[in-house]
Amino acid sequence: MFKGTYRSISLLQLLGIIILGVVCTYATPLISLCWLVVACLSVYAVIKDDIQWLWYGIAASPSLEVWARMSRSPLIPYEIGKYYLVAAIVLLFIHYTKRNIDRPLYKTGIYLLLILLPSIIVGIGDFDFEGWVMNLLGIVELAVLLIFMAYERWTVDAFCKVLQAAFLPIIGILIYLTLKTPNFDEINFSLSSNFKTSGDFGSNQVSTIIGLGMVLLILLMILRRPFLKVKWLNYLLLAVLLFRGFLTFSRGGMLTALLSIFIALLPAMFASARTFVRYALLIVLLGGLSFVIFNKVNDLTGNQLLLRYKGETAGTLAGTKERNLNTLTSYRFEIIMTDLRMFKQNVLFGVGPGVSKDLRPQYGFESIASHTEYTRLLAEHGIGGLIVVVILTLFPVWWVRKQKLATWKAVSAALFVYAIVTSTHSAMRTNTTVVCYVLAAVPVFFYIGKGIKKETVAS
């Protein structure tokens, strides 16, 4: 059980975080030190039987991973997030061997592992370390963490403390982007993702983390435990996230965030007459804020942002290319189609983990890794991958319906949606899908008086 109650970040604490972010921006080796601190706290969590610190590290790993990649620190491996989750899984295993545990509330993680096992065994002959880490490790870590999460029992305060920990490194990323972006007059805005406004790094990953920050902020507001103690500052922070997210010109993270937030607010809005007014106003506020900031960034970029979101490219505007699903999705649609062709010809076990990239030219496209986790599972794992896709899709429906409170249905559904939709445009490039999916599946209970009344949120 987690210790302590949730406390919002004070102005003094926020100032300290901002100063640390500024220092890390100009002394990037300190970002490596942040990872070292997380690793030490994770080990401490098991030694002192204070497992909350390990879950804080797991929750913060997506944004810490992208922050480290942006800094290009030679001390941190590119896939540090996935390596950290391997270590976290080992530590969780050690922790659970030392304590009495409740019965698991679901066995989804076990089913996922068993279903993936045949294609993994068959694919060992084509083992490639880098390919397996990039493509296979994410889904395996998701399955194993779900096994552990099924045994957890958290309070709402504990859950919100984990969300707070997940958000903290995002402040560092915002500071990094702000300080590293050139003057806007010096940037040549075009109809493609913008590296200059993304810290000279992959805009899709940066946009995904910024979108995650938006979702976390709103969820904490819904649960009446705002990230910052001064409430209006939360809306200011949300505006900054929107501004920086639109500037990346990467649509996936922003559209996924807005969809997830809408899903979070809608069920909560209809919980009662009082919540209807509150969340209706919040939806109007968020919609208006998004509209104003989008138009501001669009003016700043000479109307390029609007054209980008319409799916226009230099070719479509010049009339040399037709606007279609490929141009609209930055050619992800063609990657999906080649994944499906591989699945059709390798139905039983797929082409093997990490192999689809090298085989893609044989199926009509250039050698590029899958961008959609669902179709990657089909191509690389065959019929087993298809079953995994069905489970990953249906489990959230079952779990959300199982929740007793409308507010919690909303929170869980929003995290599931962010996890799944992120995997459709960014596969499992970062830990975002793994962490959001697992946090969506946490059994959370409310304190009633001096004890915990189980069955209040999830049975």
Secondary structure, DSSP 8 states (H G I E B T S, - for coil): ---S----B-HHHHHHHHHHHHHHHHSTHHHHHHHHHHHHHHHHHHHTT-THHHHHHHHHHHHHHHHHHHHT-TTS-TTHHHHHHHHHHHHHHHHHHTS-----S--HHHHHHHHHHHHHHHGGGG--HHHHHHHTHHHHHHHHHHHHHTT--EEHHHHHHHHHHHHHHHHHHHHHHHHHS--GGG----SS--SGGGTSS-HHHHHHHHHHHHHHHHHHHHTT--SBSSHHHHHHHHHHHHHHHHHTT-HHHHHHHHHHHHHHHHHHHTS-HHHHHHHHHHHHHHHHHHHHHHHHHHHHTTTHHHHHHTT--HHHHHTSS--SHHHHTTTHHHHHHHHHHHHHHSTTT-S-TTTHHHHGGGGTS-S---S-HHHHHHHHHHHHHHHHHHHHHHHHHHHHHH-SSHHHHHHHHHHHHHHHHHHHHHTTSSSHHHHHHHHHT--EE-EETTEE-TTSS--
